C-alpha cells in the first residue's frame, strides 16, 4: 500500500471528480470547490469531492487518468444507467480505480 488515504464525500475536500461520462471523455478530476456544496454526499458516485493525505495536483491526476484511458480504454469502467448522446453506454469510474490512479501519482 502507498499510504495514501482517500476520503470520499468530504465537504472540505480539495479534489473532486466527475466520475460519470455524460459525453465522450467527460470523466475528469476537478478542483473540489467546483463540486457544488449541495452535491457533496457520501452516497454520491457521479460527482464527488474528496480529500487525500498527499499533495497531488489536479493536472497530475488528469495526466494519470488519461494514461489509464489510453492503456485500458473503457474496458474497466462500469456501465451506468443509459446511453450518451453518441449512443454509447455511459460509463462510471469506480472508487477502486480512482484510488489506483491517486496512488500512481
Rosetta constraint file for C-alpha pairs under 8 A:
AtomPair CA 2 CA 103 HARMONIC 6.25 0.50
AtomPair CA 4 CA 52 HARMONIC 6.77 0.50
AtomPair CA 4 CA 53 HARMONIC 6.06 0.50
AtomPair CA 4 CA 54 HARMONIC 6.70 0.50
AtomPair CA 4 CA 102 HARMONIC 7.98 0.50
AtomPair CA 4 CA 103 HARMONIC 6.57 0.50
AtomPair CA 5 CA 52 HARMONIC 5.51 0.50
AtomPair CA 5 CA 53 HARMONIC 5.69 0.50
AtomPair CA 6 CA 50 HARMONIC 6.76 0.50
AtomPair CA 6 CA 51 HARMONIC 5.76 0.50
AtomPair CA 6 CA 52 HARMONIC 4.52 0.50
AtomPair CA 6 CA 53 HARMONIC 7.04 0.50
AtomPair CA 6 CA 99 HARMONIC 7.19 0.50
AtomPair CA 7 CA 50 HARMONIC 5.47 0.50
AtomPair CA 7 CA 51 HARMONIC 5.39 0.50
AtomPair CA 7 CA 52 HARMONIC 6.47 0.50
AtomPair CA 8 CA 42 HARMONIC 6.38 0.50
AtomPair CA 8 CA 48 HARMONIC 6.72 0.50
AtomPair CA 8 CA 49 HARMONIC 6.20 0.50
AtomPair CA 8 CA 50 HARMONIC 4.36 0.50
AtomPair CA 8 CA 51 HARMONIC 6.74 0.50
AtomPair CA 9 CA 13 HARMONIC 7.85 0.50
AtomPair CA 9 CA 40 HARMONIC 5.44 0.50
AtomPair CA 9 CA 41 HARMONIC 4.90 0.50
AtomPair CA 9 CA 42 HARMONIC 4.15 0.50
AtomPair CA 9 CA 43 HARMONIC 7.26 0.50
AtomPair CA 9 CA 44 HARMONIC 7.07 0.50
AtomPair CA 9 CA 48 HARMONIC 5.95 0.50
AtomPair CA 9 CA 49 HARMONIC 5.34 0.50
AtomPair CA 9 CA 50 HARMONIC 5.65 0.50
AtomPair CA 10 CA 40 HARMONIC 6.78 0.50
AtomPair CA 10 CA 41 HARMONIC 7.42 0.50
AtomPair CA 10 CA 42 HARMONIC 7.25 0.50
AtomPair CA 10 CA 49 HARMONIC 5.83 0.50
AtomPair CA 10 CA 50 HARMONIC 5.19 0.50
AtomPair CA 10 CA 51 HARMONIC 6.55 0.50
AtomPair CA 11 CA 37 HARMONIC 7.07 0.50
AtomPair CA 11 CA 40 HARMONIC 6.10 0.50
AtomPair CA 11 CA 49 HARMONIC 6.83 0.50
AtomPair CA 11 CA 50 HARMONIC 7.68 0.50
AtomPair CA 12 CA 50 HARMONIC 7.73 0.50
AtomPair CA 12 CA 51 HARMONIC 7.25 0.50
AtomPair CA 13 CA 32 HARMONIC 5.76 0.50
AtomPair CA 13 CA 49 HARMONIC 5.54 0.50
AtomPair CA 13 CA 50 HARMONIC 4.45 0.50
AtomPair CA 13 CA 51 HARMONIC 4.14 0.50
AtomPair CA 13 CA 52 HARMONIC 7.71 0.50
AtomPair CA 14 CA 31 HARMONIC 6.25 0.50
AtomPair CA 14 CA 32 HARMONIC 4.41 0.50
AtomPair CA 14 CA 33 HARMONIC 6.82 0.50
AtomPair CA 14 CA 49 HARMONIC 7.23 0.50
AtomPair CA 14 CA 50 HARMONIC 6.60 0.50
AtomPair CA 14 CA 51 HARMONIC 5.80 0.50
AtomPair CA 15 CA 29 HARMONIC 7.24 0.50
AtomPair CA 15 CA 30 HARMONIC 6.21 0.50
AtomPair CA 15 CA 31 HARMONIC 4.95 0.50
AtomPair CA 15 CA 32 HARMONIC 4.05 0.50
AtomPair CA 15 CA 33 HARMONIC 7.72 0.50
AtomPair CA 15 CA 49 HARMONIC 5.78 0.50
AtomPair CA 15 CA 50 HARMONIC 5.40 0.50
AtomPair CA 15 CA 51 HARMONIC 6.07 0.50
AtomPair CA 15 CA 58 HARMONIC 7.25 0.50
AtomPair CA 16 CA 29 HARMONIC 5.68 0.50
AtomPair CA 16 CA 30 HARMONIC 4.87 0.50
AtomPair CA 16 CA 31 HARMONIC 5.46 0.50
AtomPair CA 16 CA 32 HARMONIC 4.40 0.50
AtomPair CA 16 CA 33 HARMONIC 7.83 0.50
AtomPair CA 16 CA 34 HARMONIC 7.43 0.50
AtomPair CA 16 CA 35 HARMONIC 6.46 0.50
AtomPair CA 16 CA 47 HARMONIC 7.21 0.50
AtomPair CA 16 CA 48 HARMONIC 5.36 0.50
AtomPair CA 16 CA 49 HARMONIC 4.14 0.50
AtomPair CA 16 CA 50 HARMONIC 5.77 0.50
AtomPair CA 17 CA 27 HARMONIC 7.36 0.50
AtomPair CA 17 CA 28 HARMONIC 5.70 0.50
AtomPair CA 17 CA 29 HARMONIC 4.22 0.50
AtomPair CA 17 CA 30 HARMONIC 5.46 0.50
AtomPair CA 17 CA 32 HARMONIC 7.97 0.50
AtomPair CA 17 CA 46 HARMONIC 7.98 0.50
AtomPair CA 17 CA 47 HARMONIC 5.74 0.50
AtomPair CA 17 CA 48 HARMONIC 5.35 0.50
AtomPair CA 17 CA 49 HARMONIC 6.62 0.50
AtomPair CA 18 CA 26 HARMONIC 7.33 0.50
AtomPair CA 18 CA 27 HARMONIC 5.23 0.50
AtomPair CA 18 CA 28 HARMONIC 5.40 0.50
AtomPair CA 18 CA 29 HARMONIC 6.31 0.50
AtomPair CA 18 CA 30 HARMONIC 7.26 0.50
AtomPair CA 18 CA 46 HARMONIC 6.03 0.50
AtomPair CA 18 CA 47 HARMONIC 4.64 0.50
AtomPair CA 18 CA 48 HARMONIC 6.69 0.50
AtomPair CA 19 CA 27 HARMONIC 5.26 0.50
AtomPair CA 19 CA 28 HARMONIC 6.83 0.50
AtomPair CA 19 CA 45 HARMONIC 6.83 0.50
AtomPair CA 19 CA 46 HARMONIC 5.01 0.50
AtomPair CA 19 CA 47 HARMONIC 5.91 0.50
AtomPair CA 19 CA 48 HARMONIC 7.41 0.50
AtomPair CA 19 CA 92 HARMONIC 5.45 0.50
AtomPair CA 19 CA 93 HARMONIC 5.13 0.50
AtomPair CA 19 CA 94 HARMONIC 7.52 0.50
AtomPair CA 20 CA 26 HARMONIC 7.43 0.50
AtomPair CA 20 CA 27 HARMONIC 5.81 0.50
AtomPair CA 20 CA 45 HARMONIC 7.91 0.50
AtomPair CA 20 CA 46 HARMONIC 5.25 0.50
AtomPair CA 20 CA 47 HARMONIC 7.49 0.50
AtomPair CA 20 CA 80 HARMONIC 7.64 0.50
AtomPair CA 20 CA 90 HARMONIC 7.04 0.50
AtomPair CA 20 CA 91 HARMONIC 5.73 0.50
AtomPair CA 20 CA 92 HARMONIC 4.30 0.50
AtomPair CA 20 CA 93 HARMONIC 6.50 0.50
AtomPair CA 21 CA 25 HARMONIC 6.53 0.50
AtomPair CA 21 CA 26 HARMONIC 4.98 0.50
AtomPair CA 21 CA 27 HARMONIC 5.22 0.50
AtomPair CA 21 CA 84 HARMONIC 7.96 0.50
AtomPair CA 21 CA 90 HARMONIC 5.68 0.50
AtomPair CA 21 CA 91 HARMONIC 5.65 0.50
AtomPair CA 21 CA 92 HARMONIC 6.49 0.50
AtomPair CA 22 CA 26 HARMONIC 6.27 0.50
AtomPair CA 22 CA 84 HARMONIC 6.07 0.50
AtomPair CA 22 CA 85 HARMONIC 8.00 0.50
AtomPair CA 22 CA 90 HARMONIC 6.61 0.50
AtomPair CA 23 CA 84 HARMONIC 6.06 0.50
AtomPair CA 23 CA 85 HARMONIC 6.84 0.50
AtomPair CA 23 CA 86 HARMONIC 7.58 0.50
AtomPair CA 23 CA 90 HARMONIC 7.89 0.50
AtomPair CA 27 CA 92 HARMONIC 7.93 0.50
AtomPair CA 27 CA 93 HARMONIC 7.68 0.50
AtomPair CA 28 CA 62 HARMONIC 6.27 0.50
AtomPair CA 28 CA 65 HARMONIC 7.40 0.50
AtomPair CA 29 CA 58 HARMONIC 6.08 0.50
AtomPair CA 29 CA 61 HARMONIC 6.56 0.50
AtomPair CA 29 CA 62 HARMONIC 5.88 0.50
AtomPair CA 30 CA 34 HARMONIC 6.70 0.50
AtomPair CA 30 CA 35 HARMONIC 7.97 0.50
AtomPair CA 30 CA 58 HARMONIC 6.21 0.50
AtomPair CA 31 CA 35 HARMONIC 7.44 0.50
AtomPair CA 31 CA 58 HARMONIC 6.77 0.50
AtomPair CA 32 CA 49 HARMONIC 5.35 0.50
AtomPair CA 32 CA 50 HARMONIC 7.10 0.50
AtomPair CA 35 CA 39 HARMONIC 6.67 0.50
AtomPair CA 35 CA 40 HARMONIC 7.10 0.50
AtomPair CA 35 CA 47 HARMONIC 6.89 0.50
AtomPair CA 35 CA 48 HARMONIC 6.96 0.50
AtomPair CA 35 CA 49 HARMONIC 6.26 0.50
AtomPair CA 36 CA 40 HARMONIC 6.88 0.50
AtomPair CA 39 CA 44 HARMONIC 7.53 0.50
AtomPair CA 39 CA 47 HARMONIC 7.16 0.50
AtomPair CA 39 CA 48 HARMONIC 7.63 0.50
AtomPair CA 40 CA 44 HARMONIC 7.15 0.50
AtomPair CA 40 CA 47 HARMONIC 7.88 0.50
AtomPair CA 40 CA 48 HARMONIC 6.40 0.50
AtomPair CA 40 CA 49 HARMONIC 6.19 0.50
AtomPair CA 41 CA 48 HARMONIC 7.69 0.50
AtomPair CA 44 CA 48 HARMONIC 6.28 0.50
AtomPair CA 45 CA 94 HARMONIC 7.87 0.50
AtomPair CA 46 CA 92 HARMONIC 7.44 0.50
AtomPair CA 56 CA 60 HARMONIC 6.72 0.50
AtomPair CA 56 CA 61 HARMONIC 7.10 0.50
AtomPair CA 56 CA 105 HARMONIC 7.16 0.50
AtomPair CA 57 CA 61 HARMONIC 6.40 0.50
AtomPair CA 58 CA 62 HARMONIC 6.18 0.50
AtomPair CA 59 CA 63 HARMONIC 6.17 0.50
AtomPair CA 60 CA 64 HARMONIC 6.32 0.50
AtomPair CA 60 CA 105 HARMONIC 7.00 0.50
AtomPair CA 61 CA 65 HARMONIC 6.11 0.50
AtomPair CA 61 CA 101 HARMONIC 7.08 0.50
AtomPair CA 61 CA 102 HARMONIC 6.63 0.50
AtomPair CA 61 CA 105 HARMONIC 6.91 0.50
AtomPair CA 62 CA 66 HARMONIC 6.01 0.50
AtomPair CA 63 CA 67 HARMONIC 6.34 0.50
AtomPair CA 64 CA 68 HARMONIC 6.22 0.50
AtomPair CA 64 CA 101 HARMONIC 6.26 0.50
AtomPair CA 64 CA 104 HARMONIC 7.37 0.50
AtomPair CA 64 CA 105 HARMONIC 7.18 0.50
AtomPair CA 65 CA 69 HARMONIC 6.37 0.50
AtomPair CA 65 CA 101 HARMONIC 6.51 0.50
AtomPair CA 66 CA 70 HARMONIC 6.14 0.50
AtomPair CA 67 CA 71 HARMONIC 6.00 0.50
AtomPair CA 68 CA 72 HARMONIC 5.74 0.50
AtomPair CA 68 CA 73 HARMONIC 7.03 0.50
AtomPair CA 68 CA 101 HARMONIC 7.87 0.50
AtomPair CA 69 CA 73 HARMONIC 4.30 0.50
AtomPair CA 69 CA 74 HARMONIC 6.56 0.50
AtomPair CA 72 CA 76 HARMONIC 6.98 0.50
AtomPair CA 74 CA 91 HARMONIC 7.69 0.50
AtomPair CA 77 CA 91 HARMONIC 5.65 0.50
AtomPair CA 77 CA 92 HARMONIC 5.58 0.50
AtomPair CA 77 CA 93 HARMONIC 5.41 0.50
AtomPair CA 77 CA 94 HARMONIC 7.13 0.50
AtomPair CA 78 CA 91 HARMONIC 5.46 0.50
AtomPair CA 78 CA 92 HARMONIC 5.19 0.50
AtomPair CA 78 CA 93 HARMONIC 6.56 0.50
AtomPair CA 78 CA 94 HARMONIC 7.04 0.50
AtomPair CA 79 CA 89 HARMONIC 6.52 0.50
AtomPair CA 79 CA 90 HARMONIC 6.03 0.50
AtomPair CA 79 CA 91 HARMONIC 4.66 0.50
AtomPair CA 79 CA 92 HARMONIC 6.37 0.50
AtomPair CA 80 CA 89 HARMONIC 7.09 0.50
AtomPair CA 80 CA 90 HARMONIC 5.23 0.50
AtomPair CA 80 CA 91 HARMONIC 5.08 0.50
AtomPair CA 80 CA 92 HARMONIC 6.00 0.50
AtomPair CA 81 CA 89 HARMONIC 7.88 0.50
AtomPair CA 81 CA 90 HARMONIC 6.80 0.50
AtomPair CA 82 CA 89 HARMONIC 6.14 0.50
AtomPair CA 82 CA 90 HARMONIC 6.13 0.50
AtomPair CA 83 CA 87 HARMONIC 5.25 0.50
AtomPair CA 83 CA 88 HARMONIC 5.44 0.50
AtomPair CA 83 CA 89 HARMONIC 4.45 0.50
AtomPair CA 83 CA 90 HARMONIC 5.51 0.50
AtomPair CA 84 CA 88 HARMONIC 5.55 0.50
AtomPair CA 84 CA 89 HARMONIC 5.99 0.50
AtomPair CA 84 CA 90 HARMONIC 5.60 0.50
AtomPair CA 93 CA 97 HARMONIC 6.58 0.50
AtomPair CA 93 CA 98 HARMONIC 6.80 0.50
AtomPair CA 94 CA 98 HARMONIC 6.32 0.50
AtomPair CA 95 CA 99 HARMONIC 6.02 0.50
AtomPair CA 96 CA 100 HARMONIC 6.29 0.50
AtomPair CA 97 CA 101 HARMONIC 6.25 0.50
AtomPair CA 98 CA 102 HARMONIC 6.24 0.50
AtomPair CA 99 CA 103 HARMONIC 6.06 0.50
AtomPair CA 100 CA 104 HARMONIC 6.15 0.50
AtomPair CA 101 CA 105 HARMONIC 6.84 0.50
